[in-house]
Amino acid sequence: MSSHDDWVRFVSIPVAAVAVAGQVQAAQYLTVQQAQKLMFGKSATFQRNDLVLDSKAMRAIREASGVRVERSKQPLWEVREGDQLNGYFIVDEVYGKHEYITYAVALGPDGRVRQIEILVYRESYGYEIRNPAWRAQFIGKKHGDPVTLDEDIKNISGATMSCRHISEGVKRLLATYEEMLHPG
């Protein structure tokens, strides 16, 4: 397994890092566990159940979202309150302008976005995507809803690539839910 395949392990390290190589500053805002509790509450339980995507699933997700699927394994946790499914917690990465952005999406059991949190931001600018008002634009979105920068998702000047790629990532994850998790 390559170090890139282990990116989720990096996110679980509760440490904020600052790297000076090439003007890149990495900031870890939340660990996976912190984001889980923030998004679903302290009483929720999380069962890791990563999605393994074969070429057929990757193609279906790409066709449904219009966004390329780059990884065959999608980190996912089923979230429960007692015996009841309360939703899904998904960790994903998209390329910003120069570096990866690690973020988490909370989906309700119906596949609607409940919340988005930025876990690790590695760019030297564009960090404004952490703004709660910007992230709130995704709440309630489900597969088939428009999730398009400069249309229903407002852009942030100076963070265009980060905004675009997070928007595309969310659109891809909503299609992933529809293709892989949607009952029926």
C-alpha positions as CSV (number, residue, x, y, z in Angstrom):
1,M,0.0,0.0,0.0
2,S,1.4,3.4,-1.0
3,S,1.6,6.3,1.4
4,H,-1.0,8.1,-0.8
5,D,-3.4,5.2,-0.1
6,D,-2.9,5.9,3.6
7,W,-4.1,9.5,3.6
8,V,-6.9,8.8,5.9
9,R,-4.5,7.6,8.6
10,F,-2.7,10.9,8.4
11,V,-6.0,12.7,9.0
12,S,-6.6,10.8,12.2
13,I,-3.4,12.2,13.8
14,P,-4.5,15.0,16.2
15,V,-1.9,17.5,15.3
16,A,-1.8,20.7,13.3
17,A,1.1,20.8,10.9
18,V,2.8,23.7,9.2
19,A,5.0,22.9,6.2
20,V,7.3,25.5,4.7
21,A,8.4,23.6,1.6
22,G,7.4,25.5,-1.5
23,Q,5.2,28.0,0.4
24,V,2.7,25.3,1.3
25,Q,1.1,25.6,4.7
26,A,-0.9,22.7,5.9
27,A,-3.4,23.1,8.7
28,Q,-5.3,20.3,10.3
29,Y,-8.5,21.7,11.6
30,L,-10.2,18.5,12.7
31,T,-9.4,14.8,13.1
32,V,-11.8,12.2,11.7
33,Q,-13.0,11.4,15.2
34,Q,-13.6,15.1,16.0
35,A,-15.5,15.7,12.8
36,Q,-17.6,12.6,13.4
37,K,-18.7,13.8,16.8
38,L,-19.2,17.4,15.6
39,M,-21.4,16.3,12.7
40,F,-23.4,13.5,14.4
41,G,-23.1,14.1,18.1
42,K,-21.5,12.2,21.0
43,S,-24.0,9.4,21.2
44,A,-23.6,8.3,17.6
45,T,-21.7,5.1,16.8
46,F,-19.6,4.7,13.7
47,Q,-18.9,1.5,11.9
48,R,-16.2,1.8,9.2
49,N,-17.4,0.2,6.0
50,D,-15.3,1.5,3.1
51,L,-16.8,1.3,-0.3
52,V,-14.7,-0.6,-2.9
53,L,-15.5,0.6,-6.3
54,D,-14.9,-1.6,-9.3
55,S,-14.5,-0.1,-12.8
56,K,-18.3,-0.5,-13.5
57,A,-19.2,1.4,-10.3
58,M,-16.6,4.1,-11.0
59,R,-18.0,4.6,-14.5
60,A,-21.6,4.8,-13.2
61,I,-20.6,7.4,-10.6
62,R,-18.7,9.4,-13.2
63,E,-21.7,9.3,-15.6
64,A,-24.1,10.2,-12.8
65,S,-22.0,13.1,-11.5
66,G,-20.0,14.3,-14.5
67,V,-17.0,14.1,-12.2
68,R,-14.1,11.7,-12.6
69,V,-13.6,9.0,-9.9
70,E,-9.9,8.7,-9.0
71,R,-9.9,6.2,-6.2
72,S,-11.3,2.7,-6.1
73,K,-11.7,2.9,-2.3
74,Q,-14.0,5.5,-0.6
75,P,-13.6,5.8,3.2
76,L,-17.1,5.6,4.7
77,W,-18.6,5.0,8.1
78,E,-22.2,4.0,8.8
79,V,-23.6,6.1,11.6
80,R,-26.1,4.8,14.0
81,E,-28.2,6.0,17.0
82,G,-29.0,2.9,18.9
83,D,-30.2,0.4,16.3
84,Q,-31.3,3.0,13.7
85,L,-29.2,4.1,10.7
86,N,-28.6,7.9,11.2
87,G,-26.6,8.4,8.1
88,Y,-23.1,8.2,6.6
89,F,-19.8,9.9,7.3
90,I,-17.5,10.1,4.3
91,V,-13.9,11.3,4.2
92,D,-12.7,12.5,0.8
93,E,-9.9,14.3,-0.9
94,V,-9.9,16.7,-3.8
95,Y,-7.1,18.6,-5.4
96,G,-7.2,22.3,-4.6
97,K,-5.0,24.4,-6.9
98,H,-1.7,22.8,-5.9
99,E,-2.3,20.5,-3.0
100,Y,-5.0,18.1,-1.7
101,I,-7.8,19.2,0.5
102,T,-9.2,16.6,2.9
103,Y,-12.8,17.1,3.9
104,A,-15.7,15.2,5.4
105,V,-19.3,15.0,4.4
106,A,-22.2,13.9,6.6
107,L,-25.1,12.5,4.8
108,G,-28.5,11.6,6.2
109,P,-29.9,8.2,5.7
110,D,-31.8,9.7,2.7
111,G,-28.5,10.8,1.1
112,R,-29.0,14.5,1.7
113,V,-26.0,16.5,2.9
114,R,-26.2,17.4,6.6
115,Q,-22.8,19.1,6.9
116,I,-19.4,19.5,5.4
117,E,-16.2,20.1,7.3
118,I,-12.7,20.8,6.1
119,L,-10.2,18.4,7.9
120,V,-6.9,19.3,6.4
121,Y,-6.1,22.3,4.1
122,R,-2.7,22.3,2.5
123,E,-2.8,25.3,0.2
124,S,-1.3,28.7,1.1
125,Y,-4.5,30.5,0.1
126,G,-8.1,29.7,-0.5
127,Y,-8.7,28.5,3.1
128,E,-11.9,30.7,3.1
129,I,-13.8,27.5,2.1
130,R,-13.8,26.8,5.8
131,N,-16.3,29.6,6.2
132,P,-19.5,28.1,7.6
133,A,-21.7,30.2,5.3
134,W,-20.0,28.9,2.2
135,R,-20.2,25.3,3.4
136,A,-23.8,25.7,4.4
137,Q,-24.7,26.1,0.7
138,F,-24.5,22.3,0.4
139,I,-26.8,21.4,3.3
140,G,-29.9,19.6,2.0
141,K,-28.4,18.8,-1.4
142,K,-29.1,15.3,-2.7
143,H,-28.1,13.5,-5.9
144,G,-29.8,15.1,-8.9
145,D,-29.8,18.6,-7.3
146,P,-27.6,21.2,-8.9
147,V,-24.2,21.5,-7.3
148,T,-22.4,23.8,-9.6
149,L,-20.0,26.6,-8.8
150,D,-21.2,30.1,-9.9
151,E,-24.7,28.8,-10.3
152,D,-26.2,27.4,-7.0
153,I,-22.9,27.4,-5.2
154,K,-21.3,30.8,-4.8
155,N,-17.6,31.2,-5.6
156,I,-15.1,32.8,-3.2
157,S,-12.7,35.2,-4.9
158,G,-9.1,33.8,-4.4
159,A,-10.4,30.3,-3.7
160,T,-11.9,29.4,-7.0
161,M,-10.1,26.1,-7.6
162,S,-10.8,25.0,-4.0
163,C,-14.5,26.0,-4.3
164,R,-14.8,24.2,-7.7
165,H,-13.1,21.0,-6.6
166,I,-15.0,20.7,-3.3
167,S,-18.3,21.3,-5.2
168,E,-17.3,18.6,-7.7
169,G,-16.3,16.3,-4.9
170,V,-19.6,16.7,-3.1
171,K,-21.5,16.1,-6.4
172,R,-19.4,12.9,-6.9
173,L,-20.1,11.7,-3.3
174,L,-23.9,12.3,-3.8
175,A,-23.7,10.1,-7.0
176,T,-21.7,7.5,-5.0
177,Y,-24.5,7.4,-2.4
178,E,-27.1,7.0,-5.2
179,E,-25.1,4.2,-7.0
180,M,-23.8,2.3,-3.9
181,L,-25.9,3.0,-0.8
182,H,-29.4,4.1,-1.9
183,P,-31.9,1.5,-0.8
184,G,-33.9,0.0,-3.7
